[in-house]
């Protein structure tokens, strides 16, 4: 109801107020209890709705959430890249999900065979195209769209620091993980980060704040092995099994 406080917000507030590790004793409602299907069949329309709400929020004095073309790279993205540097990245083929300012491509395109990027923000795509970086291609695409699985195949890495940032339902969220598995070659991996996993857009459904238990549930069902980063324990690597 308008003006009401959700049970997710109440539980989240309790976890924040408790000292130290005591917050873990307050239950967290998980994304498995969210809607099975949002009812949308054309996710390009859904993306337009998300961007329209984002723009309305910006006009009301807020910050644009889905246009990072001129913003700084986030700390969790930097941690993921630091972890990537210890892996066999030379000559790799990589998908960057949510390209933001395209600085990832700027830093890595000369060392990788190919970098593909996707975004739902037209400004981010225009910025990426204007850079004209070798081996870098950007597509306007929603990662929850089943069409993602047709983008390419045989990837070494998928970088996605906010897997559930705009998740609308379990069907589309789990479709994304199915696509990620199909896009990766055996041994390929998804790189993400605990901070980005937990982040939910202001006013969003807090059930989409992910933790290790959620990622373990996903890994069990989609054939991934989970490892923590060696450079930073907050980074998570989901490695595709054969």
Secondary structure by P-SEA (a helix, b strand, c coil): ccccccaaaaaaaaaaacccccccccccccccccccccccccaaaaaaaaaaaaaaaaaaccccccccccccccaaaaaaaaaaaaccccbbbbbbcccccccccccccccccbbbbbbccaaaaaaaaaaccccbbbbbccccccccccccccccbbbbcccccccccaaaaaaaaaaaaaaccccbbbbbbccccccccccccccccccaaaaaaaaaacbbbbbcccccccbbbbcccc
